[in-house]
Amino acid sequence: MEVKAIEQAVQTLKSRVPAQLASPVIGIVCGSGLGTLADDLDSRFEIDYAEIPGFAESGVSGHKSKLAFGFLGKDIKVPVVCMLGRFHMYEGWTASQTIFPIRTMAHLGIDSIIITNAAGSLNPQIPSGTIVSVHDHIAFPGLTSENPLKGPLVPIQTPALKKTTPEPPQPPRFLPQSDAHNFDLRLLAHRAAHKIGLSKDAVVEGTYCWVTGPTYETPAEGRLLRQAGADVVGMSTIPEVIAAHHAGVKVLVLSLVTNLVVIPESYPSAKAIVEAELNGTPPPVYKKSEVVSHMEVLEEGQKKAQDMRRLVSEVIESRARSQGLV
């Protein structure tokens, strides 16, 4: 049963992690190329996923397979836990396996979680290098058959849930999603961006669309997602959002745009070229289609890693101060 597996993972971490670090108040998920977010941790302690019962392995370039514990912040030291690498369903993991670390962190006692990712932009007004503070999401796999809460209701009782009422209810069978992305945390993110001196357009708001991958979108798929109202698209994050929200943990998603989804205005016409050849007229110019690569994603992530590190650190410190978490 998953509850017992979570308990085993928590017991393992409590026994292995130094006592002063073993009760983090904020969690962080580091996306592709953003693993350096944990480099600012004081008293850093790492543990391999392979040593934690129930954890899978991340096999994607740009992701490690470790949990990192430590203190983050300049003015106050906030105990945090970072996932240095996540699990993706396209690697073959089930939805419940991808959210197991989130549920484990929730049982460790985190109040909030900051989930980062690398994403492709569907919106011409959001260029590469922009950080998107996600205010809503579209979960195409979740609308069909891959919702991470599918299956028996897991009777979890996290510290965050226990704060809600004197006698907290079991997590709901039918979880509302209209409040999944916490407004107060988004407010802190935009205040933090101003405080650390990022430009006005460096951080914007938008809607994230989750697809399973591992293929990048076709032009037709890109148009569909854009028309559905998505600003950015990626292959992760939303199962983690749903699991954290289900556990009563406040959620902030920061998506770093690392590439533009290829959505040409028109397709090169093979028929037009052949007709021109038959008519003896100059054929239309054929332009090779653009492609996206994972290397491009990692390189853009590395370019903006410092901005993300500063932003996340400031949000964490502000959250801890405002909520009296330390």
Secondary structure, 3 states (H helix, E strand, C coil): CHHHHHHHHHHHHHHHCCCCCCCCCEEEEECCCCHHHHHHCEEEEEEEHHHCCCCCCCCCCCCCCEEEEEEECCCCCEEEEEEECCCCHHHCCCHHHHHHHHHHHHHHCCCEEEEEEEEEECCCCCCCCCEEEEEEEEEHHHHHCCCCCCCCCCCCCCHHHHCCCCCCCCCCCCCCCCCCCCHHHHHHHHHHHHHCCCCCCCEEEEEEEECCCCCCCCHHHHHHHHHCCCCEEECCCHHHHHHHHHCCCEEEEEEEEEEECCCCCCCCCHHHHHHHHHHCCCCCCCCCCCCCCHHHHHHHHHHCHHHHHHHHHHHHHHHHHHHCCC
